[in-house]
Amino acid sequence: MPKLALAVAVAALIAAALPTPGLYGALGLGIAAIGCGWMGYARRDAPGSARLVAAAAITTGAVGVLLGALRVVLVVAAIDHIDRLLG
């Protein structure tokens, strides 16, 4: 589970850099990475390295969500600016 969570988190970061539909992918994949990472981290019987990878997936997924949300805010701000220009 932790390796899958880390792979999804890296995919969220990659999606944040992609054009138009990438921001929605970054949000979705980031949330999925946080959830999978949390499930992997909550397993007390897992070895320490697996829990560390799960914690890294949580952090990386959160960065992906933040980057995706930042792009959404920038798009909304750009639309508002264009709306004010056109009157």
Backbone as a printed PyTorch tensor [residue, N CA C, xyz], in Angstrom:
tensor([[[  0.8010,  -1.2020,   0.0000],
         [  0.0000,   0.0000,   0.0000],
         [  0.8500,   1.2760,   0.0000]],

        [[  1.9430,   1.3560,   0.7660],
         [  2.7220,   2.6030,   0.7610],
         [  3.3560,   2.9130,  -0.5910]],

        [[  3.7960,   1.8850,  -1.3060],
         [  4.3960,   2.1430,  -2.6190],
         [  3.3520,   2.6510,  -3.6010]],

        [[  2.1530,   2.0990,  -3.5330],
         [  1.0670,   2.5720,  -4.3770],
         [  0.7200,   4.0150,  -4.0280]],

        [[  0.6730,   4.3280,  -2.7560],
         [  0.3650,   5.6910,  -2.3300],
         [  1.4210,   6.6700,  -2.8210]],

        [[  2.6830,   6.2690,  -2.7640],
         [  3.7480,   7.1490,  -3.2380],
         [  3.6740,   7.3270,  -4.7510]],

        [[  3.3390,   6.2680,  -5.4730],
         [  3.1940,   6.3770,  -6.9230],
         [  2.0430,   7.3140,  -7.2880]],

        [[  0.9420,   7.2200,  -6.5600],
         [ -0.1920,   8.1160,  -6.8110],
         [  0.1780,   9.5570,  -6.4650]],

        [[  0.9550,   9.7480,  -5.4130],
         [  1.3820,  11.0970,  -5.0300],
         [  2.2940,  11.7110,  -6.0840]],

        [[  3.1900,  10.9260,  -6.6250],
         [  4.0660,  11.4290,  -7.6920],
         [  3.2360,  11.7380,  -8.9380]],

        [[  2.2350,  10.9120,  -9.2190],
         [  1.3400,  11.1860, -10.3410],
         [  0.5840,  12.4950, -10.1220]],

        [[  0.2400,  12.8080,  -8.8800],
         [ -0.4270,  14.0800,  -8.5830],
         [  0.4900,  15.2580,  -8.8750]],

        [[  1.7570,  15.1210,  -8.5430],
         [  2.7020,  16.1980,  -8.8430],
         [  2.8880,  16.3650, -10.3440]],

        [[  2.9370,  15.2640, -11.0620],
         [  3.0690,  15.3320, -12.5150],
         [  1.8140,  15.9490, -13.1200]],

        [[  0.6480,  15.5630, -12.6130],
         [ -0.6000,  16.1150, -13.1360],
         [ -0.7010,  17.6080, -12.8740]],

        [[ -0.1110,  18.0850, -11.7960],
         [ -0.1520,  19.5190, -11.5050],
         [  0.6150,  20.3210, -12.5430]],

        [[  1.5510,  19.7020, -13.2190],
         [  2.3370,  20.3920, -14.2350],
         [  1.7420,  20.2710, -15.6310]],

        [[  0.7200,  19.4500, -15.7980],
         [  0.1140,  19.2470, -17.1100],
         [ -0.8750,  20.3690, -17.4300]],

        [[ -1.2090,  20.5290, -18.7150],
         [ -2.1850,  21.5650, -19.0930],
         [ -3.5800,  21.2960, -18.5320]],

        [[ -4.5380,  21.9360, -19.0700],
         [ -5.8960,  22.1270, -18.5640],
         [ -6.4690,  21.0510, -17.6490]],

        [[ -6.6420,  19.7930, -18.0200],
         [ -7.2880,  18.8990, -17.0550],
         [ -6.3520,  18.4480, -15.9310]],

        [[ -5.1030,  18.8550, -15.9860],
         [ -4.1340,  18.4160, -14.9940],
         [ -4.4350,  18.8780, -13.5880]],

        [[ -5.0340,  20.0480, -13.4460],
         [ -5.3030,  20.5470, -12.1010],
         [ -6.3400,  19.6990, -11.3920]],

        [[ -7.3160,  19.1980, -12.1380],
         [ -8.3160,  18.3280, -11.5100],
         [ -7.7090,  16.9640, -11.1770]],

        [[ -6.8280,  16.4920, -12.0350],
         [ -6.1210,  15.2520, -11.7360],
         [ -5.2300,  15.3900, -10.5200]],

        [[ -4.5840,  16.5440, -10.3850],
         [ -3.7260,  16.7800,  -9.2270],
         [ -4.5380,  16.7810,  -7.9380]],

        [[ -5.7140,  17.3950,  -7.9860],
         [ -6.5620,  17.4080,  -6.7980],
         [ -7.0250,  16.0000,  -6.4380]],

        [[ -7.5240,  15.2710,  -7.4180],
         [ -8.0360,  13.9250,  -7.1570],
         [ -6.9520,  12.9460,  -6.7440]],

        [[ -5.8520,  12.9510,  -7.4860],
         [ -4.7670,  12.0290,  -7.1580],
         [ -4.1100,  12.3860,  -5.8270]],

        [[ -4.0260,  13.6630,  -5.5310],
         [ -3.4520,  14.0770,  -4.2500],
         [ -4.2970,  13.6190,  -3.0770]],

        [[ -5.6110,  13.7550,  -3.2100],
         [ -6.4970,  13.2820,  -2.1460],
         [ -6.4070,  11.7700,  -2.0100]],

        [[ -6.3250,  11.0700,  -3.1420],
         [ -6.1860,   9.6110,  -3.0930],
         [ -4.8640,   9.2060,  -2.4420]],

        [[ -3.8030,   9.9340,  -2.7460],
         [ -2.5020,   9.6260,  -2.1500],
         [ -2.5100,   9.8600,  -0.6450]],

        [[ -3.1730,  10.9110,  -0.2090],
         [ -3.2670,  11.1830,   1.2220],
         [ -4.0390,  10.0600,   1.9110]],

        [[ -5.1340,   9.6230,   1.3000],
         [ -5.9230,   8.5440,   1.8930],
         [ -5.1720,   7.2230,   1.9420]],

        [[ -4.5290,   6.8650,   0.8310],
         [ -3.7630,   5.6020,   0.8090],
         [ -2.5640,   5.6720,   1.7530]],

        [[ -1.9130,   6.8270,   1.7840],
         [ -0.7760,   6.9870,   2.6840],
         [ -1.1910,   6.9090,   4.1370]],

        [[ -2.3500,   7.4780,   4.4510],
         [ -2.8480,   7.4160,   5.8260],
         [ -3.1530,   5.9860,   6.2330]],

        [[ -3.7490,   5.2270,   5.3080],
         [ -4.0430,   3.8190,   5.6160],
         [ -2.7510,   3.0350,   5.8240]],

        [[ -1.7150,   3.3210,   5.0260],
         [ -0.4370,   2.6410,   5.1940],
         [  0.2870,   3.0610,   6.4540]],

        [[  0.1590,   4.3240,   6.8130],
         [  0.8310,   4.8120,   8.0180],
         [  0.1450,   4.3210,   9.2870]],

        [[ -1.1450,   4.1060,   9.2290],
         [ -1.8960,   3.6990,  10.4200],
         [ -1.6330,   2.2490,  10.8130]],

        [[ -1.0540,   1.4660,   9.9300],
         [ -0.7530,   0.0620,  10.2650],
         [  0.4350,   0.0110,  11.2230]],

        [[  0.1710,  -0.3020,  12.4550],
         [  1.2190,  -0.3340,  13.4780],
         [  2.1470,  -1.5300,  13.3210]],

        [[  1.6730,  -2.5870,  12.6570],
         [  2.5040,  -3.7810,  12.5030],
         [  3.4290,  -3.7040,  11.2910]],

        [[  3.3190,  -2.6520,  10.4900],
         [  4.1650,  -2.4960,   9.3060],
         [  5.5820,  -2.1040,   9.7210]],

        [[  6.5710,  -2.4850,   8.9090],
         [  7.9390,  -2.0720,   9.2250],
         [  8.0940,  -0.5460,   9.1280]],

        [[  9.1310,  -0.0540,   9.7610],
         [  9.3450,   1.3890,   9.8040],
         [  9.5350,   2.0200,   8.4440]],

        [[ 10.2070,   1.3110,   7.5370],
         [ 10.4300,   1.8800,   6.2070],
         [  9.1180,   2.0370,   5.4430]],

        [[  8.2100,   1.1000,   5.6010],
         [  6.9160,   1.1960,   4.9270],
         [  6.1090,   2.3700,   5.4930]],

        [[  6.1740,   2.5590,   6.7850],
         [  5.4610,   3.6880,   7.3890],
         [  6.0850,   5.0070,   6.9760]],

        [[  7.4030,   5.0260,   6.7980],
         [  8.0740,   6.2420,   6.3490],
         [  7.6870,   6.5790,   4.9130]],

        [[  7.5990,   5.5670,   4.0530],
         [  7.1560,   5.7770,   2.6700],
         [  5.7150,   6.2770,   2.6560]],

        [[  4.8750,   5.7520,   3.5310],
         [  3.4860,   6.2050,   3.6070],
         [  3.4180,   7.6620,   4.0580]],

        [[  4.2460,   8.0470,   5.0090],
         [  4.2760,   9.4420,   5.4540],
         [  4.7740,  10.3550,   4.3340]],

        [[  5.7410,   9.8920,   3.5640],
         [  6.2100,  10.6740,   2.4160],
         [  5.1090,  10.8130,   1.3710]],

        [[  4.3120,   9.7710,   1.1980],
         [  3.1940,   9.8360,   0.2550],
         [  2.1420,  10.8340,   0.7220]],

        [[  1.8940,  10.8840,   2.0270],
         [  0.9470,  11.8630,   2.5590],
         [  1.4470,  13.2770,   2.2750]],

        [[  2.7140,  13.5180,   2.5300],
         [  3.2850,  14.8400,   2.3180],
         [  3.2890,  15.2120,   0.8420]],

        [[  3.7160,  14.3030,  -0.0010],
         [  3.7630,  14.5740,  -1.4330],
         [  2.3590,  14.7540,  -1.9990]],

        [[  1.4170,  13.9730,  -1.5330],
         [  0.0330,  14.1380,  -1.9670],
         [ -0.5350,  15.4860,  -1.5460]],

        [[ -0.1790,  15.9360,  -0.3470],
         [ -0.6380,  17.2480,   0.1120],
         [ -0.0560,  18.3660,  -0.7460]],

        [[  1.1940,  18.2110,  -1.1560],
         [  1.8000,  19.2050,  -2.0520],
         [  1.0750,  19.1990,  -3.3990]],

        [[  0.7320,  18.0160,  -3.8950],
         [ -0.0260,  17.9280,  -5.1420],
         [ -1.3820,  18.5960,  -5.0360]],

        [[ -2.0660,  18.4060,  -3.9060],
         [ -3.3630,  19.0580,  -3.6960],
         [ -3.1900,  20.5730,  -3.6400]],

        [[ -2.1700,  21.0310,  -2.9460],
         [ -1.9340,  22.4690,  -2.8510],
         [ -1.6100,  23.0810,  -4.2060]],

        [[ -0.7950,  22.3960,  -5.0070],
         [ -0.4830,  22.9120,  -6.3360],
         [ -1.7170,  22.9240,  -7.2330]],

        [[ -2.5310,  21.8840,  -7.1490],
         [ -3.7670,  21.8530,  -7.9260],
         [ -4.7230,  22.9560,  -7.4900]],

        [[ -4.8520,  23.1720,  -6.1960],
         [ -5.7310,  24.2280,  -5.6870],
         [ -5.2080,  25.6080,  -6.0780]],

        [[ -3.8960,  25.7650,  -6.0830],
         [ -3.3110,  27.0330,  -6.5070],
         [ -3.6430,  27.3140,  -7.9650]],

        [[ -3.5830,  26.2890,  -8.7940],
         [ -3.9370,  26.4810, -10.2030],
         [ -5.4070,  26.8240, -10.3570]],

        [[ -6.2740,  26.2390,  -9.5500],
         [ -7.7010,  26.5770,  -9.6110],
         [ -7.8900,  28.0470,  -9.2340]],

        [[ -7.2180,  28.4980,  -8.1840],
         [ -7.3200,  29.8940,  -7.7640],
         [ -6.8100,  30.8220,  -8.8530]],

        [[ -5.7150,  30.4700,  -9.4960],
         [ -5.1830,  31.3030, -10.5730],
         [ -6.1310,  31.3670, -11.7620]],

        [[ -6.7690,  30.2660, -12.0930],
         [ -7.7280,  30.2580, -13.1950],
         [ -8.9280,  31.1300, -12.8640]],

        [[ -9.4350,  31.0160, -11.6600],
         [-10.5750,  31.8470, -11.2550],
         [-10.1920,  33.3270, -11.2490]],

        [[ -8.9870,  33.6420, -10.7990],
         [ -8.5270,  35.0340, -10.7980],
         [ -8.3720,  35.5520, -12.2260]],

        [[ -7.8780,  34.7190, -13.1330],
         [ -7.7300,  35.1320, -14.5220],
         [ -9.0890,  35.3590, -15.1740]],

        [[-10.0440,  34.4910, -14.8830],
         [-11.3950,  34.6740, -15.4290],
         [-12.0120,  35.9590, -14.8920]],

        [[-11.8180,  36.2330, -13.6140],
         [-12.3400,  37.4660, -13.0280],
         [-11.6960,  38.6870, -13.6700]],

        [[-10.4020,  38.6140, -13.9130],
         [ -9.7020,  39.7310, -14.5370],
         [-10.2130,  39.9670, -15.9530]],

        [[-10.4070,  38.9210, -16.7160],
         [-10.9180,  39.0610, -18.0860],
         [-12.3450,  39.6030, -18.0430]],

        [[-13.1410,  39.1680, -17.0770],
         [-14.5040,  39.6740, -16.9490],
         [-14.5100,  41.1700, -16.6670]],

        [[-13.6000,  41.6280, -15.8230],
         [-13.5310,  43.0720, -15.5400],
         [-13.0340,  43.8550, -16.7380]],

        [[-12.1440,  43.2580, -17.5590],
         [-11.6590,  43.9440, -18.7540],
         [-12.7540,  44.1300, -19.7910]],

        [[-13.5900,  43.1160, -19.9400],
         [-14.6400,  43.1640, -20.9530],
         [-15.8690,  43.9210, -20.4890]],

        [[-15.9690,  44.1370, -19.1980],
         [-17.0720,  44.9300, -18.6570],
         [-18.2920,  44.1630, -18.5400]]])
